[in-house]
Amino acid sequence: MITRRHFLQTAACAAAALAAPRAFAIGNPSYPSRSVKWVVPYAPGGATDLLSRLICQRLSERLGQTFVVENKPGAGSNIGTQAVITSAPDGYTLLLTSTANAINASFDPALPYDFAKGIAPVAGVARIPLVLVVNNDLPVKSVADFIAYAKSNPGKMSIASSGIGTSLHLSGELFKSMAGVQFTHVPYRGSAPGLTDVMSGQIQGMFDNVTSSFELVRAGKLRALGITTRERSEILPDVPPIADTLPGYETSSFYGVGAPYDTPREIIDLLNREVDTALSDPGIKARIAELGAIPLHGNAGEFGGMLTAETERWRKVVELSGIKKE
């Protein structure tokens, strides 16, 4: 699997090769005049951390001030998100937004903030497909086989996830509903322990981000049955979309950048241009592709529209599952 050290080393090499004149906002030439904090509401080491450090390295080079990643994990991303929402809207505190923000809007009835009113969308970063993986000893070779096996073995199937209310969990709930099958959901504290138990056979399968599992699939330690996006993944090109068997099925994890509401428009526009430019660079595109991710281009308004659409998509899945945070 891609280690954090390897990824950071390659990101640093890419940044060194991308030396460019500093860019400044036309309407606000003083920004940034000091370091900028980029809050990642997850623990260090995962795809969220690696994507953030890659983009922050580029922004530091381009804008002449350090963009510092600060990990604030906890409460399903709520701790870090609330910390940014309550920060000054001056462009010096940014948030790595994610699928969790879209899910929590309907999953958590006690949410202490309104994400849509507290965060201004800045730019998309990447979308990551999920993949349905199973233990190698499970006698299934396709999504259709998996559905047939689940129907013929009621109550005997268990599916892992990285936690209740995550995109991994709810992707499984959507699959259950659309396929008309039942299996037991087993939540873990992250993907790694869930994948370990799938490989050992204690759990039969898991919906997981391709970032965490593609190397295990390539090494023959897990069998991949289907990708959750409509298009195939470049790092698992032989794995068909689940939608080929269940028409209309589609989920993914996404990441972007947000700022406290009322952050000046010229700052948002500057950050959007710089992030979007970084995503177009061949070196950075290659590093993102190594994670199995797909760059998310567009202006701030387009990213805001995507956030709204994703929030509605996951609201329907939450309602379909009948699951709410206690």
C-alpha positions in Angstrom: 0.0 0.0 0.0 1.1 3.6 -0.5 2.8 4.7 2.8 2.5 8.2 4.2 6.3 8.6 4.0 6.4 7.6 0.3 3.5 9.8 -0.6 4.9 12.9 1.2 8.3 12.3 -0.4 6.9 12.2 -3.9 4.6 15.2 -3.1 7.7 17.2 -2.0 9.5 16.2 -5.2 6.6 17.3 -7.2 6.4 20.6 -5.4 10.1 21.3 -5.9 9.6 20.7 -9.6 6.7 23.1 -9.7 8.4 26.3 -8.6 6.4 29.2 -9.9 6.1 32.9 -9.3 4.0 33.8 -6.3 0.4 34.7 -7.0 -1.6 37.2 -5.1 -5.3 38.2 -5.1 -5.9 41.2 -7.3 -8.6 42.6 -4.9 -6.7 41.7 -1.8 -3.0 41.9 -2.4 -2.2 41.4 1.3 -3.6 37.8 1.4 -2.0 35.7 2.6 0.3 37.7 4.8 0.8 34.9 7.3 0.4 31.2 7.5 -2.9 29.6 6.7 -4.4 26.7 8.8 -5.9 23.8 6.8 -8.1 21.7 9.2 -8.4 18.0 8.4 -11.2 16.6 10.6 -9.6 13.1 10.6 -6.5 11.4 12.1 -3.2 11.7 10.2 -2.1 9.2 7.7 -5.2 8.5 5.6 -6.1 9.7 2.1 -7.6 12.9 3.6 -4.3 13.8 5.2 -2.2 12.9 2.1 -4.5 14.9 -0.3 -4.4 17.9 2.0 -0.6 17.9 2.3 -0.1 17.6 -1.4 -2.4 20.6 -2.1 -1.0 22.6 0.8 2.5 22.1 -0.5 1.5 23.6 -3.8 -0.4 26.5 -2.2 2.6 27.3 -0.1 4.8 27.5 -3.1 2.4 29.6 -5.1 1.2 32.0 -2.5 4.3 32.6 -0.5 3.0 31.7 2.9 2.9 28.3 4.6 -0.4 26.3 4.5 -0.3 24.1 7.6 -2.3 20.9 7.9 -3.9 20.6 11.3 -5.6 17.3 12.1 -8.7 17.6 14.3 -10.3 14.2 14.4 -13.4 13.2 16.4 -17.2 12.9 16.3 -17.4 11.8 12.7 -15.6 15.0 11.5 -17.8 17.3 13.6 -15.1 18.6 15.9 -12.9 19.9 13.1 -15.8 21.2 11.1 -17.2 23.2 14.0 -13.8 24.6 14.8 -13.6 26.1 11.3 -17.2 27.3 11.3 -16.5 29.3 14.5 -13.2 30.7 13.1 -12.8 34.2 11.7 -13.9 34.5 8.1 -10.6 35.9 6.9 -9.2 33.0 4.8 -6.7 31.9 7.4 -8.6 28.8 8.5 -9.8 26.4 5.9 -11.6 23.0 6.1 -11.1 19.8 4.2 -14.8 19.1 3.5 -15.9 15.6 2.8 -18.7 13.1 2.3 -19.1 13.1 6.1 -20.4 16.7 6.0 -23.0 15.7 3.5 -24.1 12.7 5.5 -24.1 14.3 8.9 -26.6 17.0 7.8 -29.3 14.3 7.9 -27.7 11.5 9.9 -27.0 13.5 13.1 -30.2 15.3 14.4 -28.2 16.9 17.2 -25.6 18.5 14.9 -24.5 21.7 16.7 -24.2 23.7 13.4 -25.8 24.1 10.0 -23.0 23.1 7.5 -24.7 24.8 4.6 -24.9 28.1 6.5 -21.6 27.8 8.3 -19.2 26.9 5.5 -18.6 28.7 2.2 -17.6 26.3 -0.6 -14.2 27.0 -2.1 -13.0 24.2 -4.4 -13.3 20.5 -5.1 -10.2 18.4 -4.6 -11.0 14.7 -5.4 -13.6 12.0 -5.6 -12.7 8.4 -4.6 -14.8 5.4 -5.6 -15.6 2.6 -3.2 -15.2 -1.0 -4.0 -17.0 -4.1 -2.7 -14.4 -6.6 -1.5 -14.9 -10.0 -0.1 -12.9 -12.8 1.5 -11.1 -15.0 -1.1 -12.8 -18.1 0.3 -16.3 -16.8 -0.3 -17.7 -18.7 -3.3 -18.6 -15.6 -5.3 -16.9 -14.0 -8.3 -19.3 -11.2 -9.2 -21.9 -8.8 -7.7 -24.7 -11.1 -9.0 -23.0 -14.1 -7.3 -22.8 -12.1 -4.1 -26.5 -11.2 -4.2 -27.5 -14.8 -4.9 -25.3 -16.1 -2.1 -26.7 -13.6 0.4 -30.2 -14.5 -0.5 -29.5 -18.2 -0.1 -27.7 -17.7 3.2 -29.9 -15.4 5.2 -28.5 -14.2 8.5 -25.0 -15.6 7.7 -23.4 -12.6 6.0 -21.5 -9.8 7.8 -20.2 -6.6 6.2 -17.6 -4.4 7.8 -17.4 -0.6 7.7 -15.3 2.2 9.1 -18.1 3.2 11.5 -21.8 3.9 11.8 -23.0 6.7 9.5 -19.9 6.6 7.2 -20.1 6.5 3.5 -18.8 2.9 3.7 -21.6 1.9 6.0 -24.4 3.7 4.1 -23.1 2.3 0.8 -23.8 -1.1 2.2 -27.2 0.0 3.4 -28.1 1.3 -0.1 -26.9 -2.0 -1.6 -29.0 -4.0 0.8 -32.1 -2.1 -0.1 -31.6 -2.1 -3.9 -30.5 -5.8 -4.0 -33.2 -7.0 -1.6 -30.6 -8.8 0.6 -29.8 -8.9 4.3 -26.5 -8.9 6.1 -25.2 -7.9 9.5 -23.3 -4.6 9.6 -20.2 -4.7 11.8 -18.7 -1.2 12.4 -15.0 -0.8 13.1 -12.9 2.2 14.2 -11.5 2.8 10.7 -11.0 0.7 7.5 -7.8 -1.1 8.4 -9.2 -3.4 11.2 -12.3 -4.2 9.1 -10.2 -5.2 6.1 -8.0 -7.4 8.4 -11.1 -9.3 9.5 -12.4 -9.7 5.9 -9.0 -11.1 4.9 -9.1 -13.6 7.9 -12.6 -14.7 7.1 -14.2 -13.4 10.3 -16.2 -11.0 8.1 -17.4 -11.8 4.6 -17.1 -8.5 2.9 -16.7 -4.7 3.0 -17.5 -1.6 1.0 -14.2 0.4 1.2 -12.5 3.3 -0.5 -10.3 2.0 -3.3 -7.4 4.0 -1.6 -7.3 1.6 1.3 -7.9 -1.7 -0.5 -6.6 -1.7 -4.1 -3.2 -2.9 -3.1 -4.7 -5.8 -1.2 -6.8 -6.7 -4.2 -3.8 -6.5 -6.5 -1.8 -8.7 -4.1 -4.6 -11.3 -4.2 -5.5 -10.9 -0.5 -9.0 -9.7 -1.2 -11.4 -10.3 -4.2 -13.0 -7.1 -5.6 -16.5 -7.6 -7.0 -17.7 -4.1 -8.0 -17.0 -0.4 -8.0 -19.6 2.0 -6.6 -19.2 4.7 -9.3 -20.7 4.5 -12.8 -17.2 4.5 -14.3 -14.5 2.0 -13.7 -11.5 2.9 -11.5 -8.2 3.4 -13.3 -6.3 1.5 -10.6 -8.8 -1.4 -10.7 -9.8 -1.4 -14.4 -11.0 -5.0 -14.4 -13.6 -4.4 -11.7 -17.0 -3.5 -13.2 -19.4 -0.9 -11.7 -22.0 -2.3 -9.3 -24.5 -0.4 -11.4 -24.0 -2.9 -14.2 -25.9 -5.4 -11.9 -28.0 -2.9 -9.9 -28.9 -0.1 -12.3 -28.9 3.3 -10.5 -26.6 2.3 -7.8 -23.9 4.9 -7.2 -21.9 6.2 -4.2 -18.4 7.6 -3.6 -16.3 9.6 -1.2 -15.5 13.2 -2.1 -13.2 15.9 -0.7 -12.9 19.6 -1.2 -12.1 22.9 0.5 -14.4 25.1 2.6 -14.0 28.4 4.5 -16.0 30.0 7.2 -19.1 31.7 5.8 -18.6 35.4 4.9 -15.0 34.8 3.9 -14.3 37.6 1.3 -15.1 36.6 -2.3 -11.7 37.6 -3.6 -10.0 35.2 -1.2 -12.3 32.4 -2.1 -11.8 33.0 -5.8 -8.0 33.1 -5.4 -8.0 29.9 -3.5 -10.3 28.3 -6.0 -8.0 29.2 -8.9 -4.9 28.0 -7.2 -6.4 24.6 -6.1 -7.9 24.1 -9.6 -4.6 24.9 -11.2 -2.8 22.5 -8.9 -5.3 19.7 -9.9 -4.4 20.3 -13.6 -0.7 19.8 -13.1 0.5 16.5 -14.5 2.7 15.7 -11.5 -0.1 16.3 -9.0 -2.6 14.5 -11.1 -0.3 11.5 -11.1 0.0 11.5 -7.3 -3.8 11.8 -7.0 -4.2 8.9 -9.4 -1.9 6.8 -7.2 -4.6 7.0 -4.5 -7.3 5.9 -6.9 -8.8 9.4 -6.8 -10.3 11.5 -9.5 -9.6 15.3 -9.5 -12.7 17.6 -8.9 -12.4 20.7 -11.1 -14.7 23.7 -11.2 -15.3 27.1 -9.7 -16.6 27.7 -6.2 -20.2 27.9 -7.3 -19.9 24.5 -9.0 -18.4 22.9 -6.0 -21.2 24.4 -3.9 -23.8 22.9 -6.2 -22.1 19.5 -5.8 -22.2 19.8 -2.0 -25.9 20.5 -2.2 -26.5 17.5 -4.5 -24.4 15.2 -2.4 -26.2 16.3 0.8 -29.6 15.5 -0.9 -28.2 12.1 -2.2 -27.1 11.0 1.2 -30.3 12.3 2.9 -32.2 9.8 0.7 -29.9 7.0 1.7 -30.1 7.9 5.4 -33.9 7.9 5.2 -33.9 4.6 3.2 -31.8 3.0 5.9 -33.8 4.3 8.8 -30.6 4.9 10.7 -30.0 8.0 12.8 -27.2 8.9 15.2 -28.2 8.3 18.8 
